[in-house]
Amino acid sequence: MNFESTGDHRIPFSDPDSMFEGFSREDILELAYSSGDFILAIDENEIVRDVAVNSKDHRLAQKWVGKKWSDTVSAESKAKVQKMLQDGSADDQTWRQVNHVDDGDDIPVNYRILRPSNTTLQIAIGRDIRSIALLQQRLLKTQQSMERDYLNLRQTETRYRLLFDNISYPVLIVDSDTYQIQQANRASHGLINAAPGALENKGLLELVERDFRDDIIAYMGAISVSGKVDPVSIRLEGRTGFVKLSASAFRQSGRQYWLINIDDGQHEVPGRSADQYILDVVEKMPDAFVLADENQDIIVANRAFVELVQAGAMEQILGVSLNRFVGRPDVDLNLLRKQLKDHQDVRNFSSVVNDLNGGEEPVEISAIMVERDQPLYGYSVRGVGRRERDLPETSNELPRSVDQLTELVGRKPLKEIVRESTDLIERMCIEAALVHTSDNRASAAEILGLSRQSLYSKLHRHGLGNLTGKGDN
């Protein structure tokens, strides 16, 4: 990744002489620190003579002193360094990315060159862009993962459309509110001699003779209430003889639709056997599915869920509480149930599944509650372990802010969050003491009220540098 930007749109102070008249040397240094994380003084031989650092990488920058600047960067960055140093333009405002090499790792830094008029030194001001590069890498990984998921979705959609279009008997998908046909397969078009695609977005009632339209409306109303109604016999416009129409309701994206089968007497049309088709699909689907009763005891689960929890057979987990497998016992499922009561369905709830062998798998759960004599809860469980493995490893450093600490709620127990909060405060206090004493460990221990040995122990635990420093002798 390369970052290059220019400062062609600067607006200078109207009276710079009076603005900077009272500036001391310390004020000028503070301005320099504010402009970048690394400030290098480079002589006419392109050797780094001194460095000033406005970040925690003191050790890294000190390695550059006495070396040619080009010797501190990766092979592909050497040409950029040469170009910046040899470019004679004093008002070049271009920032160029240079990758320093440290223990085999590339450290991306954006640099620009200042050329003071009364000295042969050139000043390189650098801005550490590791955080930006890391975010771009995470974005790239996430985008690649999304593209793979999108490709899988497109392939699934293609298979569905082929299957739907090649069903031998007429099938329609109709919006329950508007009676508008959303999809119709090839057999439906052939039934009324319509051109392919002509039925989509057309009203269902337009296909039915006027005398039978009230029968259709009454039948659909009965289906919406009870779900179990015998097929209705009707006549279609432009066609002699009766056909039998049967429908079942389903919901998608908060809207209700009807799946309508039309029996014209020439094809074998499934009636209630469609329920078995649905069960077969659920059993063979790649995502885990489990159905639980009001007490969250497992009623039925598909093959994918049995494999996810490492059970030998479905019978082994029937009647077992789902709390045994999903998230923290009596916590995650209670949260899901509360959301289901408020919103009827839940999508992409992050949790974990604990298998019978003590393993743990991160998952996303979508759920729905079906209101009957006793409510039933259906959970679709999708593993996200592969997606998380596709992302670059996150840093193991402690959280650096209160917001980051509060993000841990729900992911870690309170005891661990409190411990990390204590470690964070301790580390920040030690860092502040070291800055206040210019890295004098003895003085830092004194103002912290610690012995030197105790301070060294905490420095080692927090990874804050070597065990010796200024003022230790």
Buried (B, 14 or more C-beta within 10 A) or exposed (E): EEBEEEEEEEEEEEEEEEEEEEEEEEEEEEEBBEBBBBBBBBEEEBBBEEBBBBBEBEEBBEBBBEEBBBEBBEEEBBEBBEEBBEEEEEEBEBBBBBBBBEEEEBBBBBBBBBBEEEEEBBBBBBBBBBEBBBEEEEEEBEEEBEEEEEEEEEEEEEEEEEEBBEBEBBBBBBBBEEBBBBBBBBBBBEBBEBEEEEBBEBBBBEBBBEEBBEBBBEBBEBBBEEEEBEBBEBBBEEBEEBBBBBBBEEEEEEEEBBBBBBBBEEBEBEEEEBEEEEEEEBBEEEBBBBBBBEEBBBBBBBBBBBEBBBBEEBEEBEEBBBBEBBBBEEEBBBBBBEBBEEEBEBEEBEBBBBBBEEEEBBBBBBBBBEEEEEBBBBBBBBBBEEBEEEBEEEEEEBBEEEEEBEEBEEEBEEEEBEEBBEBBEBBEBBBEBBEEBEBBBBBBBBEBEBEBEEBBEBBEEBEBBEEEBBBEE
